[in-house]
Amino acid sequence: MEINKKRLFLGSCLALITTAMTFAIRARLETVFGPKGIGLTLEQIGYAFTPAFFGFTLAMIFGGPMVDFIGIKKITWIAFVMHAVGIVWTILADSMSSLFLATLFVGIGNGMVEAALNPMVASMYTSEKTKMLNRFHVWFPGGIVIGSIVGWLVMDVLGLSWQIMVATLFVPLILYALLFFGQKFPVTERVQMGISNKKMFASIGKPLFLFMVFCMFLTAASELGTTQRIESLLKESVAVPLLVLAFINGIMALGRLFAGQVVHKLQPSGMLLYSAIFTFIGLWLLTITSGGMTFVAAAVFAVGVTFFWPTMLGFVAEYLPETGALGLSIMGGAGMFSVSLVLPIMGKLMDDANASEALRTMSILPAILIVAFLGLNIYMKKRNKKEQA
């Protein structure tokens, strides 16, 4: 049986849409469970949402090595089961503890999707990894756009219950299961290359890889920490913050769709530097704008965060391929773990001060990244010159 790359890639995109929709729908649930709803404080909601990220991290850390040993297919079906349980539990949630547990299952499902499907895409498209990982990750912002619009339509336009909004997640969930059912999956690139476990584990201790893990902490927190709490951050600036979230992710989806051209011109290290600059400017603009100008600030921020996640993964896949699925999983896990740390801190800042203070604090992260990626850009240019010499 031959591997059907197109079907597997389409199934992967739908699995990522499921993952991304959970982020948008969770953002809408902030007001449902908040002070004017079920009655949780913003800090409590931050803690209830953290399992989406540390659950994701656990799944990535444990799922990454398992991909090589038990195969991409089994990890993908574990993701499906975790997603299904998490969605049902979210519909039944009525307290901080039940929301916490529901979010944990969803987070593990999301992590397993990334643990299995990032290395699958890299192994299917070995000669254009950064381009195809960006194209795959079109559907993270794309799925957030879908989820944001679905949330707005179901709750704000149609006036239906939040449980119906959550139940819409079953649509992409069932579709990706149908596409993966009965298919032959490829082995990971590390297995294809015959790289030993010893070399794989040794390679994750390389200074360049550790540097990228550190940067992943900051890039992911800058992007997802901000967008996950969009309802509270922008509730005083615009009437419907969820539409700003859809706007941001629409720009991100378009950017990732044409990432191949950008990669060719800037190279991954150059993309990351420009991303950090735009993210910093965008966050500062969000602290001083309101009304229609909020969308202008959001557009600048969106341009900044567009290439962060997939280019970080693409960089590791291209320049540190011996780290294998484990390397990609550590990167994704580090990113999500950082967000789990940031969410309660942002909630505390908003409870004690205001949204502008939280955004100003968040802008410190891309400021650090500007310096880090400037150094990376210089290092990669020197490295490329040596290799060409």
ZICOR-V636133 format. One record per helix or strand of 2 or more residues. SS is the DSSP state (~ for helix, > for strand). FROM is the first residue (numbers start at 0). TO is the last residue. If there is no record, write none. Layout:
BEGIN
SS&FROM&TO / SS&FROM&TO
END
This chain:
BEGIN
~&4&32 / ~&41&48 / ~&50&69 / ~&71&91 / ~&95&123 / ~&128&135 / ~&137&156 / ~&161&166 / ~&168&179 / ~&188&192 / ~&196&202 / ~&206&227 / ~&229&232 / ~&240&256 / ~&258&287 / ~&292&304 / ~&307&318 / ~&320&351 / ~&354&387
END
